[in-house]
Amino acid sequence: MDKFVSIQLDPSSEIPLYLQIYNGIVDLIEEGIIVRGEKLPPIRKMASFFKVNSVTVVNAYKHLEVQGYVESRVGSGTYVCYSSKKNNPDEFGTSEEVFSLSHRGHKSMFRDTARSIKFDFASASIAPDYFPVQDFKDVVNEVLDRDGGYALEYQESSGYPPLKESIMEFMKAQHGLSVPFEEIQIISGAQQGIDILAKAFLNYGDVVYVEAPTYPGAINAFRSRGAHIVEINMEEDGIDLNDLEKKLAKTPPKLFYTMPVFQNPTGNSYSLKKKQELIALATRHDFYIIEDDHVSDLYYRQKPLLLKALDDSDKVFYIKSYSKLFLPGMRLAFLWVPKFHFDKTALAKYSSDISSSGFFQRAMDLFLRKGLWTKHVMRLRKIFNDKWQKTHKALVNHMTKEIKYNLPDGGHFFWLELPKGYYSMNLYDIALKNGVSIMPGNLFFMSQKPTEGFRLSFAQISSQDIDRGIQKLSESINHLIENPYAIIQGPDDRPLL
Amino acid sequence: MDKFVSIQLDPSSEIPLYLQIYNGIVDLIEEGIIVRGEKLPPIRKMASFFKVNSVTVVNAYKHLEVQGYVESRVGSGTYVCYSSKKNNPDEFGTSEEVFSLSHRGHKSMFRDTARSIKFDFASASIAPDYFPVQDFKDVVNEVLDRDGGYALEYQESSGYPPLKESIMEFMKAQHGLSVPFEEIQIISGAQQGIDILAKAFLNYGDVVYVEAPTYPGAINAFRSRGAHIVEINMEEDGIDLNDLEKKLAKTPPKLFYTMPVFQNPTGNSYSLKKKQELIALATRHDFYIIEDDHVSDLYYRQKPLLLKALDDSDKVFYIKSYSKLFLPGMRLAFLWVPKFHFDKTALAKYSSDISSSGFFQRAMDLFLRKGLWTKHVMRLRKIFNDKWQKTHKALVNHMTKEIKYNLPDGGHFFWLELPKGYYSMNLYDIALKNGVSIMPGNLFFMSQKPTEGFRLSFAQISSQDIDRGIQKLSESINHLIENPYAIIQGPDDRPLL
């Protein structure tokens, strides 16, 4: 048991005991003190060593297992299976962006900090507690009982026809839009949608416009096709039209990538006027728009109007993600492709991975058909509406006048701006020490240069932690402003200023 | 019921009655006589109309449902959901190749014929009857009970660590190979493996070598990167080394794509000497090899040696598919990437679809860990060994001396050659009229020019149908040879000679 001496439990901490044990063991694994294949001590031995209830150790081991650090072998015990952390986006308690960014020089930024995070405002993924696991289980079993082995065959590449039917009904009911059956391509998540559109329509050197800031996964996909990416400033009511028209006059793009509703990372939405203007410009300058609809279901005021709803001239490729709000592990989304471009897109999908899982498509079909999706989204909307109000209230209460922030109409992001000259990358470091994580704004720009802005997400944090978390964040900001030079000198491996 | 008058049942036919009803209804749907949203007559009404047992109609409706033509609504009945057939690979009772090919001008080739196929020697997919559905169901429920919502979270991009562990053990036990943990990238099927390697390592105009004939999905993936593809002749014991060296002297490739074991479409394997020589050439000319291991588990003589086993100088990217023999609907495979190239590959994977389903990865992990995979493969090997022997025996019995064919050591393909000047594309048409489907050889070459060779797969056909099917095929061949000019004039939309 000697190895475990280094784990010091603090009963007065806000972090539950099981999590403290979990954190301690993860540290030992990460530092190579416990190695792959090694057996962990039995529950009771561990419990008496730490002087805690057995259930606490059970929970710690369980958490280690679901995070993939250990495996339990029946009748034998619990064994470590070491997970190299370098490619693990979940480890940070943050979001999918991190992996992509960690490949661009920021690996060290997120190291050895995850476990000290008490207030996670970084992650864009919804906490697993909100997943409708029992409904999913019921549906999965129903599919297997109904279709047997056929549920697990190769699926036709464009998608499982009944799911397309369900999607048509869903789009009609939710958005009043009639999606032609033949224009639906099922895909393995929104990222794949961006990737196959890039594959189908971009050649080396083609120009793509993105919002600035924007979702870095999109930048990666376009970059991998050798595209020349141009950033257009994002404002609170959508794209900066002056900036856009100036750039259009020089080099119009082939594709324009946008999240017009509750944008990632700002949370901002386009005004009706800007939506109309964007469509008009696409027609005039002959480019196509990729509308990435990641969370339009999470509206707290009025139901948002999709850009696609205004698309009279087939200029918009619409991507609807089901993973964001639902079950990321299912990897399902759909693409609405104007008919003229369907075959090209379908071939790009086919050569990417043949098809998305037919099994999941059948499960998703039942989910939509039985009204479980609507039920789930309504429940989430209620929960997130509450969190949104709490976050806003906490910002009003705790932020000083110098800190600017918006109030989005939906989604789970706020965008905050530090006073000029104070960079969110530095705030990131200070906040971490206070147990708070945020996503520094530079990560959402091509250049990744330090910026004042940063993203505050309430996707993961629990309702009751919000106020405390924002307070801690505010303290961190005050600390930054009071000691602006103290943190600029970081260790060499840190991409500070 | 008037619409159903056109369906004529033939009780003396080899096609079961339920399938005749199914076929008839599919025809009505395809021809637009029954349309989407229309309700099918109740079971009993249908049964009395056709003068068959209710169970027959139930089976027909069930089959329509699993094929996605209809959906049953609880308490309401069975409704048509029209499936545009054009992108449906399953409709032909054939394989994944068809979709990709159907995008290249052969759409019409496969139309309106699927339902007359009694002897399917075209499909490369294993029949769903062989899938271990109950084991899969047990494992899926175990995962959900064990991990709850965590099973459905975003998965780290490189894969679920315990699955990597299981793969390491599997590769050790099966092939005596030690795969480093850090060199495993989980992917969504073998096609994605090819695609992300193309993405990571090819630039526009780069040269890729493929075997001729080869798997067309690979050609698509390379082509989508703008690669210049060069074909190297395939012989019975592997690549034609003279052809290879001649081409290497001119323009060495960046990548060489191969299936060294039980190749698709020929079923041939490389000799040890050719494997060694290929590795040596890769080292000398500095190119990388993609080894696509699609069915090396299905050996009927000695266990095959992987090319990767000879790879002392990290020249081989190894792709192992689990979908081919197992559950295509799960879309799981893994890539063994030499360490030096891992980050680049991982980024290509990430920008393609973030990660493969963590849920399926957990299920696959349990499958491997509990020995269910080994059990399944051993069972399949026995079944397929029997089918392999039956196919070979039938070829010996029914084929005339003019028809050449090989005897592969494993897998589920034979490669047959018609006498010089007789093209398999024409045989395809004649065979179909006899209820037999094959894959004409031209589909596996870049040029798609007519060839004498064709692929005979026994993946789908049942053991007891093999002899009859080969006999019918032999009759078709005789017909072709006796009337070589009769079929060259096809309808305009057919890509005949």
Interface residues (C-beta under 8 A of the other chain):
Chain A: R36 E65 V66 Q67 G68 Y69 E71 C81 Y82 S83 S84 N87 N88 P89 D90 E91 E96 F99 S100 H103 S125 A127 P128 D129 Y130 F131 V133 F136 K137 V140 N141 L144 R146 D147 G148 G149 Y150 A151 L152 E153 Y154 Q155 E156 S157 S158 Y160 P161 P162 E165 F181 E182 S188 G189 Q191 Q192 D195 K199 N203 Y204 G217 N220 A221 R223 S224 G226 L327 P328 G329 M330 R331 D343 A346 L347 A348 Y350 S351 S352 D353 I354 S355 S356 S357 G358 F359 F360 R369
Chain B: R36 E65 V66 Q67 G68 Y69 E71 C81 Y82 S83 S84 N87 N88 P89 D90 E91 E96 F99 S100 H103 S125 A127 P128 D129 Y130 F131 V133 F136 K137 V140 N141 L144 R146 D147 G148 G149 Y150 A151 L152 E153 Y154 Q155 E156 S157 S158 Y160 P161 P162 E165 F181 E182 S188 G189 Q191 Q192 D195 K199 N203 Y204 G217 N220 A221 R223 S224 G226 L327 P328 G329 M330 R331 D343 A346 L347 A348 Y350 S351 S352 D353 I354 S355 S356 S357 G358 F359 F360 R369
